[in-house]
């Protein structure tokens, strides 16, 4: 079972129920691709640019806006060894305000941008990073595979 909690902590950007369905599909597909069968909980919070800037400053020491932050809540070994237990995978914080800006900038839908940010953050929660060119290629490939399999195209 996968439990996804979505909390809207912003009022600047409206979204449809379809957005929640898309996020659930992205999260489930990511876990399916990675072969994880744990009972997993993920929390997604929607915020504005001011709030994500403050979180970025507090937790990463970067005094600037960002699009998404990931906060893992488990030990990676725990996830792999305890496949039959409930694992709180972590928290995803998305600035819907920044996502809307980026969707316009990149020329695709707002829903596609939020789906990409969700896939991106899920892979961070699963221990992936884009700290080197090779790791970036691996992570981008995985993110795009999730979106392609769900038919969420540019």
CORFEN-V520022 format. One record per residue. SS is DSSP state (2 for helix, 1 for strand, 0 for the rest). PSI is psi in whole degrees, -180 to 180 (NA if undefined). Layout:
SS&PSI + SS&PSI
This chain:
0&139 + 1&124 + 1&118 + 1&119 + 1&130 + 1&126 + 1&126 + 1&108 + 0&29 + 0&162 + 0&1 + 0&-32 + 0&121 + 0&151 + 0&157 + 0&165 + 2&-27 + 2&-33 + 2&-43 + 2&-42 + 2&-42 + 2&-45 + 2&-43 + 2&-43 + 2&-42 + 2&-46 + 2&-46 + 2&-42 + 2&-40 + 2&-47 + 2&-38 + 2&-48 + 2&-38 + 0&-1 + 0&29 + 0&125 + 0&11 + 0&163 + 1&113 + 1&139 + 1&135 + 1&138 + 1&130 + 1&125 + 1&132 + 1&129 + 1&178 + 0&178 + 2&-37 + 2&-44 + 2&-42 + 2&-31 + 2&-44 + 2&-43 + 2&-42 + 2&-40 + 2&-47 + 2&-41 + 2&-23 + 2&-4 + 0&20 + 0&113 + 0&64 + 0&161 + 0&154 + 0&173 + 0&-37 + 1&146 + 1&147 + 1&135 + 1&91 + 1&145 + 0&23 + 0&169 + 0&133 + 2&-38 + 2&-36 + 2&-43 + 2&-42 + 2&-35 + 2&-34 + 0&57 + 0&-17 + 0&-2 + 0&160 + 1&130 + 1&125 + 1&101 + 1&-45 + 1&-167 + 1&140 + 1&129 + 1&119 + 1&129 + 1&107 + 2&-30 + 2&-47 + 2&-38 + 2&-40 + 2&-43 + 2&-45 + 2&-36 + 2&-43 + 2&-45 + 2&-42 + 2&-8 + 0&32 + 0&180 + 0&156 + 2&-42 + 2&-40 + 2&-40 + 2&-45 + 2&-37 + 2&-44 + 2&-46 + 2&-35 + 2&-47 + 2&-45 + 2&-49 + 2&-37 + 2&-42 + 2&-31 + 2&-43 + 2&-29 + 0&7 + 0&2 + 0&157 + 0&168 + 0&48 + 0&-15 + 0&166 + 2&-43 + 2&-45 + 2&-35 + 2&-44 + 2&-43 + 2&-49 + 2&-45 + 2&-41 + 2&-44 + 2&-44 + 2&-48 + 2&-35 + 2&-44 + 2&-51 + 2&-41 + 2&-45 + 2&-27 + 0&-2 + 0&26 + 0&95 + 0&166 + 0&NA
